[in-house]
Amino acid sequence: MKLMTKALAAKLPRLYSGENDDDPLVVVHYFNPCGQGDWHIVEGEPREDGDYLLFGLCNLGEPELGYVTLSELAGVRCPPFGLGIERDLHWTPKRLSEVMR
Protein backbone atom coordinates (compact mmCIF):
# COMPACT_ATOMS: atom_id res chain seq x y z
CA MET A 1 0.00 0.00 0.00
CA LYS A 2 1.23 3.48 -0.84
CA LEU A 3 1.40 5.45 2.41
CA MET A 4 1.82 8.86 0.75
CA THR A 5 0.23 9.96 -2.50
CA LYS A 6 0.64 13.21 -4.40
CA ALA A 7 -2.97 14.12 -3.57
CA LEU A 8 -2.41 13.47 0.14
CA ALA A 9 0.87 15.40 0.17
CA ALA A 10 -0.95 18.38 -1.36
CA LYS A 11 -3.57 18.32 1.44
CA LEU A 12 -1.08 17.96 4.30
CA PRO A 13 -0.28 21.26 6.03
CA ARG A 14 3.42 22.07 6.43
CA LEU A 15 5.07 21.43 9.79
CA TYR A 16 4.45 24.16 12.38
CA SER A 17 1.80 25.86 10.21
CA GLY A 18 -0.86 25.08 12.81
CA GLU A 19 1.09 25.97 15.94
CA ASN A 20 -1.66 28.31 17.07
CA ASP A 21 -4.50 25.94 16.19
CA ASP A 22 -5.83 24.35 19.39
CA ASP A 23 -7.79 21.75 17.44
CA PRO A 24 -6.07 20.92 14.13
CA LEU A 25 -7.56 18.80 11.41
CA VAL A 26 -6.37 15.20 11.21
CA VAL A 27 -5.67 14.74 7.51
CA VAL A 28 -4.59 11.10 7.39
CA HIS A 29 -4.83 8.03 9.61
CA TYR A 30 -2.28 5.21 9.55
CA PHE A 31 -2.85 2.01 11.52
CA ASN A 32 -1.48 -1.40 12.42
CA PRO A 33 -3.77 -3.94 10.71
CA CYS A 34 -2.83 -6.63 13.25
CA GLY A 35 -3.45 -4.81 16.51
CA GLN A 36 -2.45 -1.77 18.48
CA GLY A 37 -0.96 1.24 16.73
CA ASP A 38 -2.54 4.36 15.27
CA TRP A 39 -1.04 7.53 13.85
CA HIS A 40 -3.41 10.47 13.29
CA ILE A 41 -1.40 12.96 11.24
CA VAL A 42 -2.10 16.71 11.24
CA GLU A 43 1.03 18.10 9.55
CA GLY A 44 3.98 16.95 7.52
CA GLU A 45 6.47 17.87 4.87
CA PRO A 46 9.07 16.24 2.67
CA ARG A 47 12.67 16.12 3.82
CA GLU A 48 15.70 16.63 1.61
CA ASP A 49 16.33 12.87 1.53
CA GLY A 50 12.87 12.21 0.01
CA ASP A 51 11.34 10.97 3.25
CA TYR A 52 8.46 12.76 5.01
CA LEU A 53 8.49 14.06 8.58
CA LEU A 54 4.98 13.82 10.02
CA PHE A 55 3.41 15.21 13.20
CA GLY A 56 0.28 14.07 14.96
CA LEU A 57 -1.25 11.89 17.62
CA CYS A 58 0.74 8.67 17.87
CA ASN A 59 -0.88 5.90 19.89
CA LEU A 60 1.12 2.78 20.63
CA GLY A 61 -0.74 2.14 23.88
CA GLU A 62 -0.27 5.58 25.37
CA PRO A 63 -1.41 8.41 23.06
CA GLU A 64 0.98 11.32 22.67
CA LEU A 65 1.65 14.08 20.19
CA GLY A 66 4.88 13.52 18.36
CA TYR A 67 6.83 13.06 15.16
CA VAL A 68 7.30 10.03 12.95
CA THR A 69 8.88 9.62 9.54
CA LEU A 70 7.13 7.94 6.67
CA SER A 71 10.09 5.57 6.35
CA GLU A 72 9.65 4.48 9.98
CA LEU A 73 6.01 3.62 9.28
CA ALA A 74 6.92 1.86 6.04
CA GLY A 75 9.55 -0.22 7.83
CA VAL A 76 7.21 -1.68 10.46
CA ARG A 77 6.24 -5.34 10.10
CA CYS A 78 3.37 -6.32 12.37
CA PRO A 79 3.38 -9.74 14.02
CA PRO A 80 2.19 -12.40 13.62
CA PHE A 81 1.73 -12.07 9.85
CA GLY A 82 4.39 -9.50 8.95
CA LEU A 83 1.90 -7.05 7.47
CA GLY A 84 2.91 -3.41 7.10
CA ILE A 85 1.29 -0.27 8.43
CA GLU A 86 -1.69 0.78 6.32
CA ARG A 87 -3.30 4.07 5.38
CA ASP A 88 -7.00 4.29 6.20
CA LEU A 89 -8.51 4.63 2.72
CA HIS A 90 -11.92 5.49 4.18
CA TRP A 91 -10.66 8.23 6.50
CA THR A 92 -12.71 11.41 6.64
CA PRO A 93 -10.69 14.34 8.02
CA LYS A 94 -11.82 15.36 11.48
CA ARG A 95 -10.61 17.51 14.31
CA LEU A 96 -8.02 16.14 16.72
CA SER A 97 -10.44 16.57 19.64
CA GLU A 98 -12.83 14.10 17.94
CA VAL A 99 -10.06 11.53 17.56
CA MET A 100 -8.99 11.92 21.20
CA ARG A 101 -12.48 11.16 22.57
Number of C-alpha atoms within 10 A of each C-alpha: 8 8 17 12 9 7 8 11 16 10 13 18 18 17 15 12 10 14 9 8 9 10 14 18 22 24 22 24 22 19 20 20 17 15 11 11 17 20 27 24 26 26 24 24 18 15 10 7 6 10 13 18 18 22 22 23 21 21 16 14 9 7 13 12 12 13 16 17 16 17 13 12 17 14 10 13 14 16 12 8 9 10 13 18 24 17 19 13 10 8 12 10 15 16 14 19 12 10 12 9 5
